[in-house]
Amino acid sequence: MKTIAIAGATGAVGRQMLECLKEQGIKGNVKLLASARSAGKVIEGLAVEELTEQSFEGVDYVLGACENDVTKKWMPWAQKAGCVVVDNSSAFRLDPQVPLVVPEINADDIFTHHGIIANPNCSTIIALMALHDLDDLFKIEDVVCTTFQAVSGAGVKGIGDLERELKDPDAKPEAFAYPIAFNVIPQIGGFDENGITSEEWKMQNEGRKILHSPELNVNCTCVRVPVWRSHSESITARCEKPVDLDVLREKLSHSEGVVLRDDPKNNIYPMPIDTTNQDNVFVGRLRHDVNDPSGRTVVLFCAGDQIRKGAASNAVQILKKLVEKDAE
């Protein structure tokens, strides 16, 4: 029986990875790894071990749920031990030797790995789940996107800020520069010389790699909002040819991992509250841009759970395909 380690097992994503292993029926010995201060904690009947250089001996697969600096420290240990790593950090996403995968979109890329497979940014995953059918049918050239990102994207501290501030409006924020309760913060990541944040660059750079579309242009504004764990995105996409919305709706209605919620006359559209704690990305508010008479530009709204499809379940889906392939 294979052994699967979860590095960063005590965080929100690591804990969700453990749940997703069970949900997706992946059997094996599971090893939970985290920092020394978390060693000895028990999660789902499994004791957490300190992550050390010897942790990966006898491990076949690793699910990574650590910050970049921690991941870069332990990755050589995992590689030396011969593990295949599915990593949720951004440390290796743009490495040309590392596949960057959303299984519903580019699953074949999984099997070009050299020991590491990267999980994309949560907002990128949710956006591309909504956009890849449009790209397949009409070929996207340019995207303008505004994200409305849940506090869970900042981890346990982000969730803690919102919890405390809802109880006490004077509570001092820890994860964010400003209070998040009853507020929105138009910054995620640091700004560069162009006034663009690191989070905003991810959708273009990662989207190009996942869609195999090196000329894709994305103009993105990322906003933190007081929502617990589902991200939402308002997207305008311009395509190479005119878009038939009926054809697009038909394809989306049968797309794996997508739920079409597109009946605005009856107030049916995607909302983060409806996508919480499940893996589908909801897509709706589909319409043409009335300022583009060519019919090539489409506007939509989508939402998806950041901890699940935006992180943990996408990684476990990748792992499941690896396990199935290795079992052939």
C-alpha positions as CSV (number, residue, x, y, z in Angstrom):
1,M,0.0,0.0,0.0
2,K,1.3,3.5,-0.9
3,T,2.2,6.1,1.7
4,I,0.9,9.6,1.3
5,A,2.3,12.5,3.4
6,I,0.6,15.8,3.9
7,A,3.1,18.5,4.6
8,G,1.4,21.4,6.4
9,A,-1.3,19.1,7.7
10,T,-2.6,21.3,10.5
11,G,-3.5,24.3,8.3
12,A,-6.9,24.8,6.7
13,V,-5.8,23.4,3.3
14,G,-3.9,20.5,4.9
15,R,-6.9,19.4,6.9
16,Q,-9.1,19.7,3.9
17,M,-6.6,17.5,1.9
18,L,-7.0,14.8,4.5
19,E,-10.8,15.0,4.1
20,C,-10.6,15.0,0.3
21,L,-8.4,11.8,0.3
22,K,-11.3,10.0,2.0
23,E,-13.9,11.6,-0.2
24,Q,-12.1,10.7,-3.4
25,G,-11.5,7.1,-2.2
26,I,-7.7,7.3,-2.3
27,K,-6.4,4.5,0.0
28,G,-3.0,4.4,1.5
29,N,-1.0,5.0,4.7
30,V,-1.3,8.7,5.6
31,K,1.4,10.6,7.3
32,L,0.7,14.0,8.7
33,L,3.7,16.5,8.9
34,A,3.9,20.0,10.3
35,S,6.1,22.2,12.4
36,A,7.7,21.2,15.7
37,R,5.1,23.1,17.7
38,S,2.3,21.0,16.1
39,A,3.9,17.7,16.6
40,G,1.8,15.4,18.7
41,K,-1.6,16.9,17.7
42,V,-4.1,14.3,16.6
43,I,-6.2,14.9,13.5
44,E,-8.8,12.3,12.5
45,G,-7.0,9.8,14.7
46,L,-3.6,10.4,13.1
47,A,-0.8,11.9,15.1
48,V,1.1,14.8,13.6
49,E,4.8,14.4,13.2
50,E,7.5,17.1,13.0
51,L,8.6,17.8,9.4
52,T,12.3,16.9,9.2
53,E,14.8,15.8,6.6
54,Q,14.0,12.2,7.4
55,S,10.2,12.6,7.1
56,F,9.9,11.5,3.5
57,E,11.7,8.2,3.8
58,G,9.3,5.5,2.6
59,V,6.8,8.0,1.3
60,D,5.4,7.6,-2.2
61,Y,3.4,10.8,-2.6
62,V,3.4,14.2,-0.9
63,L,0.6,16.7,-0.8
64,G,2.2,20.1,0.0
65,A,0.2,22.7,2.0
66,C,3.0,25.0,3.3
67,E,4.1,28.5,2.6
68,N,6.7,29.1,-0.1
69,D,9.8,29.4,2.2
70,V,8.9,26.3,4.1
71,T,8.2,24.4,0.9
72,K,11.5,25.4,-0.6
73,K,13.2,24.0,2.5
74,W,11.7,20.6,2.5
75,M,11.3,20.0,-1.3
76,P,14.9,18.8,-1.8
77,W,14.3,16.3,1.0
78,A,11.2,14.9,-0.7
79,Q,13.0,14.8,-4.1
80,K,16.0,13.0,-2.6
81,A,13.6,10.4,-1.1
82,G,12.0,9.8,-4.5
83,C,8.6,11.2,-3.7
84,V,6.2,12.7,-6.2
85,V,5.0,16.0,-4.8
86,V,1.7,17.8,-5.5
87,D,2.5,21.2,-4.2
88,N,-0.1,24.0,-3.3
89,S,2.5,26.8,-2.8
90,S,3.5,29.1,-5.6
91,A,7.2,28.2,-5.3
92,F,7.4,26.1,-8.4
93,R,4.3,27.1,-10.5
94,L,6.2,28.9,-13.2
95,D,9.1,26.5,-13.4
96,P,9.1,25.2,-17.0
97,Q,10.0,21.7,-15.7
98,V,7.0,21.6,-13.3
99,P,3.4,20.9,-14.7
100,L,0.8,23.4,-13.5
101,V,-2.5,21.5,-13.5
102,V,-6.3,21.8,-13.2
103,P,-7.3,18.2,-14.0
104,E,-10.5,19.1,-15.9
105,I,-8.5,21.3,-18.2
106,N,-4.9,19.9,-18.7
107,A,-4.8,16.5,-17.0
108,D,-2.3,15.2,-19.6
109,D,0.3,17.6,-18.3
110,I,0.4,15.7,-15.0
111,F,2.4,12.9,-16.6
112,T,5.2,15.1,-17.8
113,H,6.4,15.7,-14.3
114,H,9.9,15.3,-12.9
115,G,8.8,14.7,-9.3
116,I,6.8,17.9,-8.7
117,I,3.4,18.9,-9.9
118,A,2.1,22.4,-9.0
119,N,-1.4,23.3,-7.9
120,P,-2.4,26.7,-9.3
121,N,-3.4,29.8,-7.4
122,C,-7.0,29.5,-6.1
123,S,-8.4,32.4,-8.1
124,T,-6.7,31.1,-11.2
125,I,-8.3,27.7,-10.8
126,I,-11.8,29.2,-10.2
127,A,-11.5,31.5,-13.2
128,L,-10.2,28.9,-15.6
129,M,-12.9,26.4,-14.6
130,A,-15.3,29.1,-15.8
131,L,-13.3,30.1,-18.9
132,H,-11.8,26.9,-20.4
133,D,-14.9,25.9,-22.3
134,L,-15.1,29.5,-23.7
135,D,-11.5,29.2,-24.7
136,D,-12.0,25.7,-26.3
137,L,-14.9,27.0,-28.4
138,F,-13.9,30.6,-29.3
139,K,-10.2,31.0,-28.2
140,I,-9.8,33.8,-25.6
141,E,-7.4,36.6,-26.4
142,D,-7.8,39.0,-23.4
143,V,-9.3,38.9,-20.0
144,V,-10.3,41.6,-17.5
145,C,-11.0,40.2,-14.1
146,T,-12.0,41.5,-10.7
147,T,-11.7,38.9,-7.9
148,F,-13.6,39.0,-4.6
149,Q,-11.5,36.8,-2.4
150,A,-12.5,35.2,0.8
151,V,-10.6,35.6,4.1
152,S,-9.7,31.9,4.0
153,G,-7.2,32.7,1.2
154,A,-5.1,34.3,4.0
155,G,-5.2,31.1,6.0
156,V,-6.2,30.6,9.6
157,K,-5.1,34.2,10.5
158,G,-7.4,35.6,7.8
159,I,-10.4,33.7,9.1
160,G,-9.4,34.7,12.7
161,D,-9.4,38.4,11.7
162,L,-13.0,38.3,10.4
163,E,-14.2,36.2,13.4
164,R,-12.7,38.7,16.0
165,E,-13.9,41.8,14.1
166,L,-17.4,40.6,13.8
167,K,-17.5,40.2,17.6
168,D,-15.4,43.4,18.3
169,P,-15.2,46.1,15.7
170,D,-12.2,47.5,17.5
171,A,-10.2,44.3,17.3
172,K,-6.8,44.8,15.7
173,P,-6.3,42.9,12.4
174,E,-3.4,40.4,12.2
175,A,-3.6,39.0,8.7
176,F,-4.6,42.2,6.8
177,A,-3.4,45.8,6.8
178,Y,-6.9,47.0,7.6
179,P,-10.1,45.7,9.2
180,I,-11.9,43.2,6.9
181,A,-15.3,43.1,8.6
182,F,-17.7,45.4,6.8
183,N,-14.9,46.4,4.5
184,V,-13.1,45.4,1.2
185,I,-9.4,45.7,0.7
186,P,-8.1,46.2,-2.9
187,Q,-4.8,44.6,-2.3
188,I,-3.6,41.0,-2.1
189,G,0.2,40.6,-2.3
190,G,2.8,43.3,-2.7
191,F,2.7,46.0,-5.4
192,D,5.4,46.2,-8.1
193,E,6.6,49.3,-9.9
194,N,3.5,49.2,-12.2
195,G,1.1,49.2,-9.3
196,I,0.2,45.5,-9.9
197,T,0.2,43.1,-7.0
198,S,1.9,39.7,-7.0
199,E,-1.6,38.0,-6.7
200,E,-2.8,39.9,-9.8
201,W,0.1,38.7,-12.0
202,K,-0.7,35.0,-11.1
203,M,-3.8,34.8,-13.2
204,Q,-2.0,35.9,-16.4
205,N,1.2,33.9,-15.8
206,E,-0.5,30.7,-14.6
207,G,-3.4,31.0,-17.1
208,R,-1.0,31.1,-20.0
209,K,0.7,27.9,-18.8
210,I,-2.5,25.9,-18.0
211,L,-4.3,26.8,-21.2
212,H,-1.2,26.5,-23.3
213,S,-1.9,30.0,-24.5
214,P,1.4,32.1,-24.2
215,E,-0.2,35.2,-25.7
216,L,-3.1,35.4,-23.3
217,N,-3.4,38.9,-21.7
218,V,-5.0,39.4,-18.3
219,N,-5.7,42.6,-16.5
220,C,-6.7,41.6,-12.9
221,T,-7.7,43.5,-9.8
222,C,-7.7,41.3,-6.6
223,V,-9.9,42.4,-3.7
224,R,-10.2,40.8,-0.3
225,V,-13.8,40.7,1.0
226,P,-15.5,39.7,4.2
227,V,-16.6,36.2,3.0
228,W,-15.5,33.1,4.8
229,R,-14.2,30.7,2.2
230,S,-15.5,31.1,-1.4
231,H,-14.0,33.4,-4.0
232,S,-16.1,35.1,-6.6
233,E,-14.9,36.7,-9.8
234,S,-16.3,39.1,-12.4
235,I,-14.7,38.4,-15.7
236,T,-14.8,40.0,-19.2
237,A,-13.2,37.9,-21.9
238,R,-12.6,38.9,-25.5
239,C,-12.3,36.0,-28.0
240,E,-10.9,35.6,-31.5
241,K,-14.3,35.0,-33.0
242,P,-17.9,35.9,-32.2
243,V,-19.4,34.0,-29.2
244,D,-22.6,32.1,-29.5
245,L,-23.9,32.2,-25.9
246,D,-26.4,29.4,-26.5
247,V,-23.5,27.1,-27.6
248,L,-21.4,28.2,-24.6
249,R,-24.3,27.6,-22.2
250,E,-24.8,24.1,-23.6
251,K,-21.2,23.2,-23.1
252,L,-21.0,24.7,-19.6
253,S,-24.1,22.8,-18.6
254,H,-22.2,19.5,-19.3
255,S,-18.8,20.6,-18.1
256,E,-17.2,18.5,-15.4
257,G,-16.8,20.5,-12.2
258,V,-19.0,23.3,-13.4
259,V,-22.6,24.2,-12.4
260,L,-24.4,26.7,-14.7
261,R,-26.4,29.2,-12.6
262,D,-27.6,31.5,-15.3
263,D,-31.2,32.6,-15.0
264,P,-31.1,36.2,-13.9
265,K,-34.8,36.8,-14.5
266,N,-35.5,34.4,-11.7
267,N,-32.5,35.7,-9.6
268,I,-30.4,32.6,-10.2
269,Y,-26.7,33.3,-10.4
270,P,-23.5,32.3,-8.7
271,M,-22.9,33.3,-5.1
272,P,-20.2,32.4,-2.7
273,I,-22.6,31.2,0.0
274,D,-23.9,28.5,-2.4
275,T,-20.5,27.2,-3.4
276,T,-19.1,26.9,0.1
277,N,-17.8,23.4,1.1
278,Q,-18.2,21.7,-2.2
279,D,-16.1,21.3,-5.3
280,N,-18.1,22.7,-8.2
281,V,-17.5,26.2,-9.6
282,F,-20.7,28.0,-10.3
283,V,-20.9,30.1,-13.5
284,G,-23.6,32.6,-14.6
285,R,-24.6,36.2,-15.5
286,L,-23.5,35.2,-19.1
287,R,-23.9,38.1,-21.5
288,H,-22.3,39.9,-24.4
289,D,-20.4,43.2,-23.8
290,V,-22.8,45.7,-25.4
291,N,-19.9,48.0,-26.2
292,D,-18.4,45.4,-28.5
293,P,-20.7,45.1,-31.6
294,S,-18.5,42.2,-33.0
295,G,-20.0,39.8,-30.4
296,R,-16.5,38.6,-29.5
297,T,-16.6,39.8,-25.8
298,V,-18.4,37.9,-23.1
299,V,-19.0,38.9,-19.4
300,L,-19.7,36.4,-16.7
301,F,-19.6,35.9,-12.9
302,C,-18.3,32.8,-11.1
303,A,-17.8,31.5,-7.6
304,G,-16.0,28.6,-6.0
305,D,-14.7,27.3,-2.7
306,Q,-11.2,28.5,-2.1
307,I,-10.1,25.9,0.3
308,R,-11.6,23.0,-1.7
309,K,-11.5,23.4,-5.5
310,G,-9.2,26.4,-5.1
311,A,-6.6,24.3,-3.2
312,A,-7.1,21.0,-1.5
313,S,-9.5,19.1,-3.8
314,N,-7.7,20.2,-6.9
315,A,-4.5,18.8,-5.5
316,V,-6.1,15.6,-4.4
317,Q,-7.7,15.2,-7.9
318,I,-4.2,15.4,-9.4
319,L,-2.9,12.8,-6.9
320,K,-5.8,10.5,-7.7
321,K,-4.8,10.5,-11.4
322,L,-1.2,9.8,-10.4
323,V,-2.3,6.8,-8.3
324,E,-4.6,5.5,-11.0
325,K,-1.8,5.7,-13.6
326,D,0.7,4.0,-11.3
327,A,-1.8,1.2,-10.7
328,E,-2.1,0.4,-14.4
